[in-house]
Structure formats: C-alpha cells, structure tokens
Amino acid sequence: MRKSSYFLSTATALAAFSTASASTNFDYDPPSSVTWEECNQDMRCANLSVPLDWAKPHGKQISISMTMIPAANKEKRIGYLMVNNGGPGASPSEYLVAGRDFLKSSELHQYFDILGPSPRGTAGSTPVKCDPEPWNRRFPQRPQTEAEFEEMREVFHARGQSCVNQEDNDILYYMDTTSVAKDFEAIRLALNNETMNFLGFSYGAFLGSEYAERFPDNIRALALDGIVDHSVSGQNIWGPEANGYEVTMNQFFEWCEKNSTCALHKIKNLPSKFDAFIDHANKHPISAPSCSNKTSDVYPCFQNVTGDEIFRNLQSAVCFPSEIGIGSIGGWTTVAQFLYQAMFKNDASFFSSSQYTSHSAVEMSYVSIFCQDFPRSNWTATEFQIKSSVGSVATPHTRGLGEFWYLQGICMDWPSPVRNPPHSLQPAFAGRNMTTPILLVNALYDPETPIQAALSVQRQMGENARLVIRNGSGHTSYNTPGETHEAIEKYLIHLEAPATGTVLKD
C-alpha cells in the first residue's frame, strides 16, 4: 500500500525515545528485565506480575500476558506502541495475529515494537472464571410483561452468581478500567521506563483516556479511535448508542439501494421489509442450521434466532463496511449476503450467538469489566417496558437494541461493586498544556461509539486533545486503509496532530 510523502523520515520522528519519570502516588517495583520468548511464528510473548488490588501493591499478584510484533527497523525505532483493540474482553494477542499482514505493511511496524497486553481478567492474562451454563440460557431481549422481565433478570442474576461461585476468582472484583490503566503504567515502567505510545480502539480508547487522566506526564503519543464518554452513566449512553446504530443501518439501506453488489439491491422498500422480517422472526424464530454442524465456523451456537436476538450480532457486523482491514468479515457486501440468507432462505446461522463450553469467555470478561465502570439502575418491569417503547419509536429499525441495552440490564444484579464510576476528565486536564495533544478519532456514523461521545470527550480534555472526524460509516477508522488511517500513523510517528474539527473522507 502506497503511503503519502509525509511518512518520510524527520529528525523528530526518528529521534531516540525519551524516558519519563514514574508518576507520583504509584507504588510499583518493576522487574529488572522482561523475558521474551518466541510465539506465533515471528512474534514475542511475555508475562508480567502486577498487584491484584492496586491499593495493596505488595499483596496478591496476577499475571498480565503480552504479545509483541518487533519493530522492523531497529535503527529508527521510536519505542513500544501499546495497542488495545477494544471489547472490553477482546484479546490484543488475537488482534495482532489476525492483523499480522496488515500491521506489518503499516508505517507503524517500521518504528514501533507493536505490543498487545491482554487486560486483567481476559484470556491470556489471569482470566475471570464463570460457569458457562447460565451464559447459555436465552432470555427475552425486550421484556414486554412483568413475567418476561423477571425471567430476564433471573438469567442475569444467575450469570453473576456463576462467577462468584468459582474458586480462586478474586479477579472478579478488580477488573475496573482504572486498575487496567495502572497495569499499563506498570508495563511501561517494566519496559525500560520509555514514554507511553498508545493506540486504542473503542473500549481501548476509554482505557487510553483513563491512562491519560492518571499519567499525563508519561505520554509521548496517545491515539484514541472510537470514543467512549465515561462522564455519563450507562443508561444515558444507551440513547446515543442506539441512535448511532439506527443511523448506521439507514446508511446500510441506502448503500444497498445504490450498489448492485448488495445481495438485497433489488428488494423494494428494503427498510420496511427488514422491519417486517424482524417482527416475523420474533414470532417464528429463524433456523440456524450451521449451528448443529460441527465443521461449521459458527458451531456451537443456538439452532434458531429471534428477531431481537439478531440485532446484537448485526450491530457488530455493520461495524466494518469495507471489505478490507482488520476485523472486516468481508464488509457490507458479506453482511448483505447473510441478511439475504436469513430473510429469504430461512438461514440465520450467522446471526446466532455462540454457546460456551469453557469457564472463560470474552463475554464473561466484557460484562465483568463494564459492570465495574458504570453504576447500576434498579429498573422495574414498567420502567423497562417504557424504555423499550421509547427505543422502538426513536429507532424503529433497530428497536433500541445494542450493547448498552444489554449491559444496563445485566449489570443490575452484578455481584462485584462499581470501582470506577463515571466522572468527567475535565478536572485532570484543566490548566494542563500537554506538549503533544491527544488524538481523538471518530466516524460520523458509528453504530457503537456515536460522534456525540467524541465531541464530549474533546470538550473535557480541552486544548490537550484534537478531534478528527471520518466522514463515513463503521466503528473505528485505523483498521481500514484511507486518509484517517494515514493521519493516525502520521500522528504516532511524527507527533503531528490535525486541527480539531478536521474531517477526512475515509
């Protein structure tokens, strides 16, 4: 892939990394060295011990797993670039493996050791453990009666208790993002005390902002892609996220109408046909034949799918419109093919959720982390029904369903306490003048991190942050080639941040 001329070397970008003194009030004694071993062919892997409870730094320890793609050009190496691909609960190691070719073709690979630490509580590091049985129970996605509401709540309660009942599972109570940010500072100190270079996507952007709040003096460059606003509660995030999902679906419908590559291109009145399909699937669940086929990529999963259940996996699918880039399943062209199969061929296998067979899974980590970062709302059945009605009116194609609809429900009875409640970043950045501003990036039409969140976080950080907007659809921007991808690389390598409000076409 051809790069723009601004990636030519400059004295600033190629200068040896600087060091930063450890932030005050941070009690951690890093090891004298980190032992790296070969893994995943040409990658390197290592583990680092950190405190389970940062309030007791010399107490029980847990393990943080790290995977690295070494810099291609040792002479021009700038330093480590820590990457978090979001989730929460996703594996940065898997991200590096899946994106190996893409990352190795990037300019970042020339100048950085690209490092993917797996956050505490996730696979690779010390994981949270739960009994899979309750996590495989289905529940009403939009309870319409008190009985359905209690059925949903009982499943959610059982999921939390399935984690409480596991032996040696103290990590369950210490998975908040503040603790993860402190783990990343420990990693930075252990890796020769180099200044922090960080690229975070979605939840990773949230993690990056938490790190910046606590350790702003230890940062060289911080690029946050797909912004989460932690100054608002989970129930208040729900509305903007639901609207972002709805807007993205409208973009998808318009794309199908204009592009013959869409399998639904010839379907007249596609939005209304989609709505009718969801209604039908809620009354008569759609078959998912691949879920019983042990050779299938989606096995094991539920053998049929309701309309409301389709929304969660559809939201993830429309996140990546492009056919190329890390995370893409083939872009909207492939999503349209799967929707066509579900709507007209009675095969919704792609939209069926996985069934768990082990005591560690991404969703278990995902819920455990989120529920310690956002407060709980003790909704009544009536209040939940009202929210459901509001969602159906405000976002008629997606019915208000999405990640935060699910999370605000499951967190109601979650057993571990909220350790990192929502708060504004403004006090931490007021009066501060960072040498290199933080780079915030968001798509204009994002189904998971709406543009409103990015605008809010930029206001909280003030002149210490620059916001770049990609005029397009999808979730995050770096993982697809284009102007925004190049702007992020230019920032991380050359420390050049575009002006706030810059709009890029792709």
RODO-2510 file (C-alpha; in nm, 4 decimals, decimal comma):
residues 506
     n   res          X          Y          Z
     1     m     0,0000     0,0000     0,0000
     2     r     0,1422     0,3332    -0,1056
     3     k     0,1911     0,5900     0,1683
     4     s     0,1844     0,9684     0,1448
     5     s     0,5095     1,1620     0,1388
     6     y     0,4638     1,2864     0,4942
     7     f     0,5845     0,9470     0,6177
     8     l     0,9353     1,0342     0,5044
     9     s     1,1728     1,0404     0,7959
    10     t     1,2156     1,3501     1,0066
    11     a     1,4603     1,4206     1,2823
    12     t     1,1790     1,4455     1,5364
    13     a     1,0135     1,1190     1,4471
    14     l     1,3291     0,9172     1,4286
    15     a     1,4899     1,0518     1,7420
    16     a     1,5582     0,8004     2,0123
    17     f     1,2748     0,7559     2,2580
    18     s     1,2685     0,9722     2,5674
    19     t     1,2097     0,8476     2,9184
    20     a     0,9562     0,9598     3,1750
    21     s     0,9697     0,9549     3,5467
    22     a     0,7143     0,7394     3,7224
    23     s     0,4022     0,9226     3,8253
    24     t     0,3846     1,0086     4,1923
    25     n     0,1496     0,8100     4,4120
    26     f     0,2154     0,4950     4,2079
    27     d     0,3706     0,2181     4,4135
    28     y     0,5212    -0,0469     4,1857
    29     d     0,8638    -0,2046     4,1721
    30     p     0,9209    -0,3165     3,8119
    31     p     1,1344    -0,6231     3,7406
    32     s     1,4906    -0,5617     3,6298
    33     s     1,4043    -0,7116     3,2904
    34     v     1,1208    -0,8780     3,0987
    35     t     1,1827    -1,2219     2,9464
    36     w     1,0528    -1,2502     2,5899
    37     e     1,0010    -1,5815     2,4132
    38     e     0,9185    -1,6590     2,0514
    39     c     0,5489    -1,7274     1,9866
    40     n     0,3043    -1,7171     1,6957
    41     q     0,5870    -1,7603     1,4456
    42     d     0,7756    -1,4291     1,4396
    43     m     0,6141    -1,2658     1,7424
    44     r     0,7358    -1,2401     2,1025
    45     c     0,5428    -1,3175     2,4200
    46     a     0,5998    -1,2418     2,7877
    47     n     0,4171    -1,2210     3,1199
    48     l     0,4317    -0,9547     3,3888
    49     s     0,3124    -0,9775     3,7502
    50     v     0,1067    -0,6868     3,8858
    51     p    -0,0978    -0,6419     4,2050
    52     l    -0,4499    -0,7820     4,2109
    53     d    -0,5521    -0,4800     4,4172
    54     w    -0,3571    -0,1629     4,3449
    55     a    -0,4493    -0,0383     4,6929
    56     k    -0,2327    -0,3262     4,8194
    57     p     0,0612    -0,3197     4,5774
    58     h     0,2601    -0,5786     4,7716
    59     g    -0,0315    -0,8175     4,8165
    60     k    -0,1595    -1,0924     4,5886
    61     q    -0,0283    -1,0756     4,2317
    62     i    -0,1886    -1,1589     3,8974
    63     s    -0,0391    -1,2195     3,5525
    64     i    -0,0615    -0,9894     3,2509
    65     s     0,0144    -1,1542     2,9162
    66     m     0,1857    -0,9522     2,6422
    67     t     0,2326    -1,0233     2,2707
    68     m     0,4636    -0,8159     2,0503
    69     i     0,5492    -0,7660     1,6854
    70     p     0,9078    -0,6317     1,6949
    71     a     0,9885    -0,3156     1,5017
    72     a     1,1161    -0,3823     1,1503
    73     n     1,3738    -0,1022     1,1567
    74     k     1,5786    -0,1248     1,4768
    75     e     1,7903     0,1808     1,3928
    76     k     1,4837     0,4033     1,3519
    77     r     1,2865     0,2518     1,6385
    78     i     1,0896     0,5097     1,8397
    79     g     0,9698     0,2795     2,1174
    80     y     0,6870     0,0475     2,2208
    81     l     0,3370     0,1111     2,0873
    82     m     0,0795    -0,0428     2,3197
    83     v    -0,2423    -0,1437     2,1439
    84     n    -0,5845    -0,2327     2,2814
    85     n    -0,8410    -0,3478     2,0262
    86     g    -1,1462    -0,2925     2,2436
    87     g    -1,4226    -0,5166     2,3668
    88     p    -1,3775    -0,4977     2,6554
    89     g    -1,2615    -0,8553     2,6921
    90     a    -1,1194    -0,8975     2,3426
    91     s    -0,7682    -1,0347     2,3038
    92     p    -0,4980    -0,7959     2,1764
    93     s    -0,2880    -1,1048     2,1054
    94     e    -0,5547    -1,2342     1,8657
    95     y    -0,5774    -0,8857     1,7131
    96     l    -0,2042    -0,8892     1,6412
    97     v    -0,2212    -1,2411     1,4956
    98     a    -0,5309    -1,1690     1,2825
    99     g    -0,3883    -0,8369     1,1658
   100     r    -0,0306    -0,9565     1,1209
   101     d    -0,0076    -0,8809     0,7475
   102     f    -0,1987    -0,5529     0,7780
   103     l     0,0148    -0,4305     1,0681
   104     k     0,3397    -0,5406     0,9069
   105     s     0,2542    -0,3390     0,5976
   106     s     0,1968    -0,0307     0,8099
   107     e     0,4404     0,2513     0,8779
   108     l     0,3948     0,1823     1,2490
   109     h     0,5736    -0,1510     1,2087
   110     q     0,8871     0,0289     1,0932
   111     y     0,9224     0,2430     1,4024
   112     f     0,7486     0,0654     1,6903
   113     d     0,7524    -0,2627     1,8737
   114     i     0,3742    -0,3147     1,8495
   115     l     0,2671    -0,4515     2,1863
   116     g    -0,0687    -0,6055     2,2783
   117     p    -0,1081    -0,6562     2,6555
   118     s    -0,4167    -0,8627     2,7434
   119     p    -0,6033    -0,6726     3,0178
   120     r    -0,6560    -0,8319     3,3561
   121     g    -0,9481    -1,0719     3,3670
   122     t    -0,9231    -1,1640     2,9984
   123     a    -0,7871    -1,4713     2,8246
   124     g    -0,4083    -1,4914     2,8240
   125     s    -0,3790    -1,2912     3,1451
   126     t    -0,5346    -1,4052     3,4749
   127     p    -0,8923    -1,4576     3,3491
   128     v    -1,2244    -1,4220     3,5242
   129     k    -1,3989    -1,7592     3,5503
   130     c    -1,7710    -1,8345     3,5343
   131     d    -1,9892    -2,1416     3,4896
   132     p    -2,0939    -2,1417     3,1219
   133     e    -2,4380    -2,2936     3,1858
   134     p    -2,6202    -1,9674     3,2817
   135     w    -2,4414    -1,7855     2,9995
   136     n    -2,6026    -2,0266     2,7542
   137     r    -2,9568    -1,9528     2,8730
   138     r    -3,1696    -1,7414     2,6441
   139     f    -3,3855    -1,4600     2,7767
   140     p    -3,6370    -1,2027     2,6471
   141     q    -3,4348    -0,9243     2,4843
   142     r    -3,7151    -0,6675     2,5226
   143     p    -3,9400    -0,7919     2,8044
   144     q    -4,2975    -0,6794     2,7487
   145     t    -4,4540    -0,8236     3,0637
   146     e    -4,3513    -0,8431     3,4280
   147     a    -4,3041    -1,2187     3,3893
   148     e    -4,0671    -1,1695     3,0960
   149     f    -3,8789    -0,9023     3,2888
   150     e    -3,8317    -1,1350     3,5868
   151     e    -3,7205    -1,4134     3,3522
   152     m    -3,4547    -1,1848     3,2029
   153     r    -3,3412    -1,0650     3,5431
   154     e    -3,3174    -1,4187     3,6811
   155     v    -3,0854    -1,5183     3,3950
   156     f    -2,8687    -1,2125     3,4551
   157     h    -2,8538    -1,2832     3,8298
   158     a    -2,7531    -1,6442     3,7610
   159     r    -2,4728    -1,5308     3,5324
   160     g    -2,3238    -1,3148     3,8046
   161     q    -2,3521    -1,5863     4,0672
   162     s    -2,1875    -1,8337     3,8290
   163     c    -1,8727    -1,6206     3,8581
   164     v    -1,8965    -1,5717     4,2358
   165     n    -1,9095    -1,9476     4,2882
   166     q    -1,5783    -2,0209     4,1135
   167     e    -1,2716    -2,0971     4,3243
   168     d    -0,9700    -1,8630     4,3197
   169     n    -1,1647    -1,5988     4,1275
   170     d    -1,0699    -1,2827     4,3189
   171     i    -1,0051    -1,1100     3,9873
   172     l    -1,3839    -1,0761     3,9528
   173     y    -1,3737    -0,7854     4,1982
   174     y    -1,0782    -0,5983     4,0445
   175     m    -1,1480    -0,5624     3,6715
   176     d    -1,2291    -0,1920     3,6516
   177     t    -1,0572     0,0170     3,3869
   178     t    -0,8699     0,2279     3,6427
   179     s    -0,6900    -0,0892     3,7520
   180     v    -0,6195    -0,1774     3,3879
   181     a    -0,4724     0,1700     3,3291
   182     k    -0,2408     0,1168     3,6270
   183     d    -0,1407    -0,2204     3,4821
   184     f    -0,0383    -0,0426     3,1622
   185     e     0,1703     0,2015     3,3629
   186     a     0,3385    -0,0970     3,5297
   187     i     0,4118    -0,2414     3,1855
   188     r     0,5580     0,0914     3,0727
   189     l     0,7874     0,1007     3,3762
   190     a     0,8936    -0,2617     3,3248
   191     l     0,9815    -0,1932     2,9600
   192     n     1,2740     0,0388     3,0299
   193     n     1,0611     0,3299     3,1512
   194     e     1,0021     0,4506     2,7947
   195     t     0,7352     0,7128     2,7415
   196     m     0,3907     0,5806     2,6506
   197     n     0,2812     0,5392     2,2899
   198     f    -0,0743     0,4053     2,2745
   199     l    -0,3335     0,3191     2,0101
   200     g    -0,6740     0,2242     2,1493
   201     f    -0,9970     0,1305     1,9739
   202     s    -1,3436     0,1704     2,1318
   203     y    -1,3016     0,0329     2,4860
   204     g    -0,9307     0,0732     2,4197
   205     a    -0,9964     0,4452     2,3642
   206     f    -1,1723     0,4542     2,7020
   207     l    -0,8719     0,2789     2,8576
   208     g    -0,6401     0,5325     2,6944
   209     s    -0,8355     0,8264     2,8336
   210     e    -0,8221     0,6693     3,1824
   211     y    -0,4464     0,6311     3,1467
   212     a    -0,4083     0,9916     3,0325
   213     e    -0,6144     1,1121     3,3275
   214     r    -0,3742     0,9481     3,5731
   215     f    -0,0370     0,9572     3,3981
   216     p    -0,0397     1,2537     3,1571
   217     d     0,3288     1,3340     3,2114
   218     n     0,4375     0,9894     3,0932
   219     i     0,2852     1,0120     2,7443
   220     r     0,4615     1,0617     2,4129
   221     a     0,1599     0,9957     2,1839
   222     l    -0,1930     0,8742     2,2526
   223     a    -0,4304     0,7950     1,9616
   224     l    -0,7869     0,7068     2,0614
   225     d    -1,0097     0,5670     1,7847
   226     g    -1,3843     0,5271     1,8532
   227     i    -1,4522     0,7346     2,1635
   228     v    -1,6348     0,6268     2,4800
   229     d    -1,7582     0,9056     2,7099
   230     h    -1,7254     0,7942     3,0709
   231     s    -1,8696     1,1167     3,2079
   232     v    -2,2234     0,9874     3,1604
   233     s    -2,3960     0,6874     3,3145
   234     g    -2,4655     0,3628     3,1315
   235     q    -2,8353     0,4372     3,0927
   236     n    -2,7547     0,7770     2,9391
   237     i    -2,5055     0,6226     2,6973
   238     w    -2,7806     0,3904     2,5756
   239     g    -2,9723     0,6585     2,3812
   240     p    -2,6839     0,7974     2,1711
   241     e    -2,5521     0,4472     2,1017
   242     a    -2,8978     0,3265     1,9933
   243     n    -2,9277     0,6284     1,7643
   244     g    -2,5815     0,5616     1,6200
   245     y    -2,6828     0,2031     1,5393
   246     e    -3,0040     0,3256     1,3762
   247     v    -2,8222     0,5842     1,1651
   248     t    -2,5700     0,3236     1,0517
   249     m    -2,8487     0,0859     0,9472
   250     n    -3,0031     0,3669     0,7431
   251     q    -2,6619     0,4155     0,5799
   252     f    -2,6543     0,0433     0,5068
   253     f    -3,0018     0,0518     0,3489
   254     e    -2,9004     0,3473     0,1300
   255     w    -2,5829     0,1669     0,0268
   256     c    -2,7864    -0,1393    -0,0738
   257     e    -3,0203     0,0731    -0,2813
   258     k    -2,7301     0,2267    -0,4740
   259     n    -2,4947    -0,0713    -0,5098
   260     s    -2,5628    -0,3800    -0,7187
   261     t    -2,3039    -0,5717    -0,5141
   262     c    -2,5574    -0,5749    -0,2306
   263     a    -2,7494    -0,9034    -0,2266
   264     l    -3,0589    -0,7034    -0,1240
   265     h    -3,0169    -0,4439    -0,4004
   266     k    -3,3327    -0,5432    -0,5897
   267     i    -3,5558    -0,5600    -0,2808
   268     k    -3,8090    -0,2783    -0,2993
   269     n    -3,8734    -0,0881     0,0249
   270     l    -3,5899    -0,2730     0,1983
   271     p    -3,6213    -0,0917     0,5357
   272     s    -3,9866    -0,1851     0,5745
   273     k    -3,9162    -0,5403     0,4547
   274     f    -3,6426    -0,5639     0,7168
   275     d    -3,8802    -0,4421     0,9895
   276     a    -4,1414    -0,6991     0,8876
   277     f    -3,8759    -0,9710     0,8884
   278     i    -3,7749    -0,8851     1,2465
   279     d    -4,1396    -0,8942     1,3580
   280     h    -4,1880    -1,2303     1,1891
   281     a    -3,8692    -1,3729     1,3414
   282     n    -3,9829    -1,2716     1,6889
   283     k    -4,2984    -1,4809     1,6423
   284     h    -4,1350    -1,7584     1,4396
   285     p    -3,7586    -1,7831     1,5091
   286     i    -3,5390    -1,8297     1,2033
   287     s    -3,3482    -2,1553     1,1655
   288     a    -2,9689    -2,1575     1,2113
   289     p    -2,8686    -2,4911     1,0530
   290     s    -2,4918    -2,4326     1,0701
   291     c    -2,5133    -2,4250     1,4496
   292     s    -2,5595    -2,8012     1,4597
   293     n    -2,2799    -2,8669     1,2098
   294     k    -1,9597    -2,9448     1,3999
   295     t    -1,7476    -2,8491     1,0972
   296     s    -1,9054    -2,5030     1,0760
   297     d    -1,7119    -2,1904     1,1738
   298     v    -2,0024    -2,0789     1,3970
   299     y    -2,0512    -2,4097     1,5842
   300     p    -2,1680    -2,4352     1,8614
   301     c    -2,4499    -2,1816     1,8639
   302     f    -2,8272    -2,1680     1,9096
   303     q    -3,0202    -2,3535     1,6414
   304     n    -3,2684    -2,0731     1,5822
   305     v    -3,2707    -1,6965     1,6251
   306     t    -3,5398    -1,4431     1,7136
   307     g    -3,5602    -1,1020     1,5530
   308     d    -3,4477    -0,9238     1,8674
   309     e    -3,1539    -1,1647     1,9068
   310     i    -3,0398    -1,0824     1,5544
   311     f    -2,9682    -0,7224     1,6493
   312     r    -2,6623    -0,7847     1,8675
   313     n    -2,4662    -0,9738     1,6021
   314     l    -2,5953    -0,7471     1,3258
   315     q    -2,4615    -0,4454     1,5157
   316     s    -2,1138    -0,5999     1,5212
   317     a    -2,1400    -0,6931     1,1526
   318     v    -2,2258    -0,3444     1,0242
   319     c    -1,9297    -0,2013     1,2191
   320     f    -1,6975    -0,2690     0,9245
   321     p    -1,8345    -0,1503     0,5867
   322     s    -1,5078    -0,2070     0,3993
   323     e    -1,4108    -0,5421     0,2521
   324     i    -1,0521    -0,4965     0,3672
   325     g    -0,8929    -0,4196     0,7020
   326     i    -0,8622    -0,5870     1,0418
   327     g    -1,1954    -0,7059     1,1791
   328     s    -1,3790    -0,6982     0,8493
   329     i    -1,5803    -1,0104     0,7694
   330     g    -1,5933    -0,9017     0,4065
   331     g    -1,7680    -0,5695     0,4551
   332     w    -2,1277    -0,4769     0,3948
   333     t    -2,1293    -0,6955     0,0834
   334     t    -2,0968    -1,0032     0,3043
   335     v    -2,3395    -0,8677     0,5662
   336     a    -2,5991    -0,8225     0,2917
   337     q    -2,5494    -1,1828     0,1799
   338     f    -2,6051    -1,3095     0,5339
   339     l    -2,9164    -1,0930     0,5727
   340     y    -3,0482    -1,2213     0,2411
   341     q    -2,9991    -1,5792     0,3631
   342     a    -3,1876    -1,5013     0,6833
   343     m    -3,4719    -1,3052     0,5231
   344     f    -3,5352    -1,5214     0,2178
   345     k    -3,3632    -1,8583     0,2723
   346     n    -3,4586    -1,9274     0,6359
   347     d    -3,0933    -1,9484     0,7413
   348     a    -2,9840    -1,7087     1,0164
   349     s    -2,6765    -1,9067     1,1207
   350     f    -2,4513    -1,6022     1,1035
   351     f    -2,6715    -1,4114     1,3492
   352     s    -2,6927    -1,6866     1,6105
   353     s    -2,4985    -1,6328     1,9336
   354     s    -2,2265    -1,8691     2,0487
   355     q    -2,2795    -2,1304     2,3172
   356     y    -1,9990    -2,1501     2,5713
   357     t    -1,8175    -2,4666     2,6671
   358     s    -1,5424    -2,3283     2,8927
   359     h    -1,5228    -2,1250     3,2141
   360     s    -1,3532    -1,8327     3,0385
   361     a    -1,5035    -1,6349     2,7504
   362     v    -1,4909    -1,2856     2,6030
   363     e    -1,8481    -1,2084     2,7106
   364     m    -1,7754    -1,3030     3,0719
   365     s    -1,4807    -1,0627     3,0775
   366     y    -1,6763    -0,7987     2,8862
   367     v    -1,9598    -0,7891     3,1384
   368     s    -1,7301    -0,8104     3,4414
   369     i    -1,5316    -0,5064     3,3265
   370     f    -1,8251    -0,2921     3,2191
   371     c    -2,0231    -0,3504     3,5373
   372     q    -1,7363    -0,2117     3,7475
   373     d    -1,7145     0,1052     3,5361
   374     f    -2,0801     0,2074     3,5298
   375     p    -2,3395     0,2346     3,8109
   376     r    -2,6416     0,0066     3,8299
   377     s    -3,0008     0,1103     3,7793
   378     n    -3,2620    -0,0901     3,9628
   379     w    -3,5175    -0,0824     3,6837
   380     t    -3,8726    -0,2003     3,7411
   381     a    -4,0582    -0,4020     3,4799
   382     t    -4,2689    -0,0965     3,3944
   383     e    -3,9621     0,1248     3,3504
   384     f    -3,8003    -0,1324     3,1240
   385     q    -4,1154    -0,1530     2,9131
   386     i    -4,1237     0,2270     2,8818
   387     k    -3,7599     0,2292     2,7674
   388     s    -3,8413    -0,0454     2,5191
   389     s    -4,1280     0,1617     2,3792
   390     v    -3,9082     0,4709     2,3543
   391     g    -3,6435     0,2692     2,1721
   392     s    -3,8954     0,1323     1,9233
   393     v    -4,0241     0,4803     1,8414
   394     a    -3,6900     0,6644     1,8366
   395     t    -3,5027     0,3918     1,6463
   396     p    -3,7689     0,1947     1,4577
   397     h    -3,5336    -0,0277     1,2559
   398     t    -3,3126    -0,1361     1,5489
   399     r    -3,5700    -0,1065     1,8354
   400     g    -3,3181     0,0490     2,0758
   401     l    -3,1272    -0,2782     2,0972
   402     g    -2,7493    -0,2805     2,1119
   403     e    -2,4615    -0,3268     2,3515
   404     f    -2,5710    -0,0786     2,6159
   405     w    -2,9297    -0,2063     2,6170
   406     y    -2,7934    -0,5457     2,7180
   407     l    -2,5328    -0,4131     2,9601
   408     q    -2,7615    -0,1840     3,1567
   409     g    -2,9817    -0,4886     3,2212
   410     i    -2,7185    -0,7442     3,3163
   411     c    -2,5393    -0,5013     3,5491
   412     m    -2,8494    -0,4513     3,7665
   413     d    -2,7621    -0,7522     3,9836
   414     w    -2,3914    -0,7901     3,9099
   415     p    -2,2129    -0,9142     4,2262
   416     s    -1,8926    -0,7049     4,2185
   417     p    -1,9078    -0,3380     4,3211
   418     v    -1,8647    -0,0377     4,0934
   419     r    -1,4989     0,0596     4,1384
   420     n    -1,4649     0,3236     3,8666
   421     p    -1,7874     0,5265     3,8463
   422     p    -1,8458     0,7753     3,5628
   423     h    -1,6712     1,1085     3,6005
   424     s    -1,5538     1,3987     3,3898
   425     l    -1,1977     1,4212     3,2604
   426     q    -1,2091     1,7989     3,2800
   427     p    -1,0516     1,8384     3,6290
   428     a    -0,7499     1,6310     3,5238
   429     f    -0,6869     1,8424     3,2125
   430     a    -0,7849     2,1877     3,3369
   431     g    -0,4802     2,4137     3,3317
   432     r    -0,2671     2,1442     3,1684
   433     n    -0,0729     2,2071     2,8481
   434     m     0,0462     1,8773     2,7029
   435     t     0,3444     1,9023     2,4667
   436     t     0,1712     1,6725     2,2176
   437     p    -0,2092     1,6778     2,2264
   438     i    -0,4045     1,3526     2,2426
   439     l    -0,5574     1,2489     1,9088
   440     l    -0,9291     1,1619     1,9162
   441     v    -1,0804     0,9950     1,6086
   442     n    -1,4432     0,9025     1,5394
   443     a    -1,6558     0,8119     1,2394
   444     l    -1,9515     1,0409     1,1746
   445     y    -2,1808     0,7367     1,1511
   446     d    -2,0697     0,4884     1,4151
   447     p    -2,3058     0,2137     1,5430
   448     e    -2,1262     0,1708     1,8772
   449     t    -1,9387     0,4891     1,9728
   450     p    -2,1501     0,7810     1,8484
   451     i    -1,9973     1,1116     1,7448
   452     q    -2,1600     1,2841     2,0440
   453     a    -1,9235     1,0952     2,2756
   454     a    -1,6172     1,2160     2,0857
   455     l    -1,7378     1,5770     2,0980
   456     s    -1,7937     1,5486     2,4721
   457     v    -1,4527     1,3970     2,5476
   458     q    -1,2781     1,6614     2,3370
   459     r    -1,4525     1,9332     2,5396
   460     q    -1,3427     1,7659     2,8631
   461     m    -0,9785     1,7485     2,7501
   462     g    -0,9823     2,0983     2,6003
   463     e    -0,6704     2,2089     2,4144
   464     n    -0,4998     1,8865     2,5222
   465     a    -0,6915     1,6919     2,2564
   466     r    -0,7566     1,7204     1,8829
   467     l    -1,0665     1,5618     1,7292
   468     v    -1,0611     1,4224     1,3751
   469     i    -1,3876     1,3065     1,2177
   470     r    -1,4067     1,0474     0,9416
   471     n    -1,6995     1,1270     0,7128
   472     g    -1,8177     0,7696     0,6841
   473     s    -1,9837     0,4728     0,8496
   474     g    -1,8475     0,1984     1,0693
   475     h    -1,6790     0,1525     1,4026
   476     t    -1,3208     0,2859     1,4376
   477     s    -1,1067     0,4059     1,1499
   478     y    -0,7430     0,2946     1,1673
   479     n    -0,8104    -0,0671     1,0717
   480     t    -0,9274     0,0295     0,7226
   481     p    -0,6839     0,1961     0,4771
   482     g    -0,7577     0,5584     0,3912
   483     e    -0,6924     0,9178     0,4911
   484     t    -0,7838     0,8652     0,8553
   485     h    -0,5580     0,5602     0,8843
   486     e    -0,2718     0,7688     0,7469
   487     a    -0,3477     1,0636     0,9766
   488     i    -0,3268     0,8340     1,2810
   489     e     0,0078     0,6942     1,1664
   490     k     0,1414     1,0439     1,0942
   491     y     0,0467     1,1477     1,4468
   492     l     0,2004     0,8452     1,6198
   493     i     0,5246     0,8624     1,4235
   494     h     0,5751     1,2349     1,3695
   495     l     0,3690     1,3771     1,6580
   496     e     0,1665     1,5897     1,4147
   497     a    -0,1988     1,6199     1,5119
   498     p    -0,4554     1,7723     1,2723
   499     a    -0,6620     2,0662     1,3917
   500     t    -0,9747     1,9867     1,5907
   501     g    -1,2728     1,9573     1,3580
   502     t    -1,0710     1,8172     1,0662
   503     v    -1,2997     1,6000     0,8533
   504     l    -1,1460     1,3249     0,6425
   505     k    -1,3303     1,1398     0,3681
   506     d    -1,2166     0,7842     0,4524
***
